[in-house]
């Protein structure tokens, strides 16, 4: 099995990975909503880089109300036009990145910056989209895949509540390998050293402690304090910020 996460528009690198042998599993965030290093991305194309840079600074300072105020001001007086421009930009982004998976028969779920319906519609034939949760048998290994990002005050489309995440996980039962977009709520795995934001999921941590899969693969945290951690009997591993590294994580039993 091959794992990638946080593609964020890295189409050429994804195409190279998709051509490799082995079951590819994509753990979300395929489009480049905001590149926190450069402030480029879909949002900048719609509202401008200056507004994005200001919002990012406010989010890192955890000034959520001020960040929302900047967001509202960016499309004040033209909400319908803004929404249409934003949806077109997201559709264009999926139309660029998803064809890189052609012929891979990848299993794909979504992250917090994704729009699940648009992503599912853009995937090539043969790819399997996981909108909530599903179990796959991959070379004799039971693999559970759960979609969705951790809920934040911003309430973006790819986020799900803790209650909903717990329900999705419960449907899996026992699996040998757990795959999510989000990190478990373990501080070194869930804390991004850039800005210090913490986005760990308590339901994911609880599932791991209760069901004890052998491995848990996830993404979401671009610059974690730690990339690998043992939680009880489970090896938890961040598969990396693919847009920056272009690297794939290969599962070895």
N, C-alpha and C positions, 0 to 999 in steps of 0.2 A: 504494500500500500504506500501511496505517495500523498503527502499532505502539504497544502499551501493555504495561506490565509492573508487577508488584507492586501489583495491584489492592487486595488486603487488605481486601475488603469494601466498596469504594466503589461500591455498586450503581447509584445514580442517575447518577453521572458515567459509568460504563461504559455504561449504557443510552443516554445521549446520543451517545457515540462509536459505538456499534453501529448507530445509525440513519444514520450518514453513508455516503456513497458511497465505494467503494474496498474492497479486500480487507483485512479486519481480521486481524491476527496478534497473539495474546495470548501473552506470553512468561513466564507462570507467576506463582505466588504469588497466587492468587485470593482466598484466605481470610485473615482477620485473626487469625493465631496469637498474636502479641504486637505491640502498638503500642509501640515503644520510647520514644515521647515521653510517653505517658500510662499505659502498662502495662495498658491495656484489651486485650480480645481473648478468643479461645476459651480460652486457658490460664487467664486470670484468672477466667472464669466457672466453671471446674472446680475450681481449687485456691485461688483468692483472690488479690487484687492484691498483698498483702504478700509472699507467697511468690514471685510473679512478679518483683516489684521486687528482691528479694534475689537471685534467680537471674540477672537481667539484670546486676546489679552484679558478680556473680562471673564471668559470662561476659566482660564487658568487661575485667575484670582478668586474663582467661585462666586463671582458677582452675577448670578444668574438673571436677576431682574434687569440689571443694566444691559446684559447681553441680549435679552429679549427685546428691550427697548430699541437697541441699535438695529436688530432684525426687523422690527415693525417699521422703523423709520426708513429702512432700505426700500420698502415697497409701498410706502404710504401714498395713498391716492390712486394706486394702480394695481390693486391686489389681484384682480383677474388676469391682467396682462402678465404680472409677475409669476403667478402660478402656471400659466401656459408656457412662459419662457423656461421656467424651471423644469416642468415635465418634459418639454422637448429636449432640454439639455441632458436630462437623465436618460431618456430614450436613446439619444445619440451616443451617450457613453456606453450603454449596454450594447448597442449595435456595433460599436468598435471592439469591445473586449470579448464579448461572448463567442464570436466566431473562432476565436483562438482555441476553443474547446472542441471544435469540429473533429469527429472521429475518435474522441477520447473515451466516450461513454462514462464521463465523470459523474460522481455524486456531488451535488452542489447544494449548499444551504446558504442562508443569508445572514448578514450582520447588521449592525445598527444603522449604517449609512445607506443600506440597500432599500429598495422598494420591492417587496416580495413579488407582487403581481407582475411588474414590469420585467424583473429579472427572470421569472419563470417563463414568460412569453418570449424572451430573447434567446433562451438557451437552444443550441443545436439539437437536432434529432439524436436520440440515443443517450443524452444526458438525463439524469434523474434528479429532479428538484425536491428537496425536503423543506416543506413549508412550516411544519410543526415538529414532528419527530417520526423516526422510522428506524427499523432494524434491518440490516443487510448481512447476508452471509458472504464473506469475502475469503475465498480459499480456506473455508472451514472455520473462520473466525467470526464470531458474532459481534457486529459493529453497530453501535447505536449513535444516530446523528440527530442533533436537536438544533433547530434554527432560532435566531433572534438575538438581539443585543440587550444588555442590561438597561433597565429604565433609568432615565435621568430627568431633571427638571425641564429639559428641552422638549421631550416628548416627540422625537422624530419617528418616522414610520417603521423603522426596523427594530425599535425597542419593544420589549414585552415586560409585563409586570412580573414580580417575583412569584405571585400565585400562579400565573399562566406558565411560567418556566417550570415550576414544580409539577404542574399537571403534565406537561410535555415529557418531563423526565420520568415521572411515574409510569407512563405508558410503555416505557422501554423494558421494564423488568431488569433482570440481570444480563449484562453484556460483558464481553471481555475487553472491548475497546470503546470508550466513550469519546464522542467528537462534538464539540460545541464551538460557537464563535467566542463566547465569553470565557473569561478565566474564573476559576473558583475563588471564593472569598478567602484567599490566603495572601497576606500583605505583600510578601516579596514577589508573588506572581501577578498580583492585581494592581500594583502601584506603578504608574508610569513615571520614570525619573524626570521626564520633561514636563515640568509643571506640577508634578506630585499628585496628579489626579488618581483616584482609586475607583476601579470599575469592576470589582469582583462580584460574583454571584453567590449568595448564600445558598440558594436551592441547589446549585451545581456542587458546591462543597458538601452539602448534606447528602446528596445522592452518592457522591464518591465515598463518603464515610460509611454510608449504609450498605451500598451494594458492592463496594470494593472491586471495581474493574481493575484489570492489570495495568491498563494505560488510559490516560486522558489527554487528548490532543485538543488544542484551542489556539486562538489568536487574540485579536483586539488590542492588546497592550503592545504598543510599538517599541517602547524602550523600557522593558521591565527591569526590576531590581534583580530578578533571577529568572532564568528561562526554564529550569528543570527543578522539580521539587517532589519529594516523596511524601504523600499524604496517606499514612497508614501503609497498606500494601500496594497502593496505586502510584505509579510514576506519572506525574503531571508534567506536560511539556508544551511550552509555547512554540508553535511551529514557525514563528518569525514574521516580520514585517516585509512581505514579499516585494512590495514596490521598491524598497530600499536595497534588499539583499539579492533578489532573484533566485534565492535558494529554496530547495524543496526538502522536506523532512521525510525520510524513508522509515517506515515501521519495520522493526526487526523484533521477532518474538523472543 
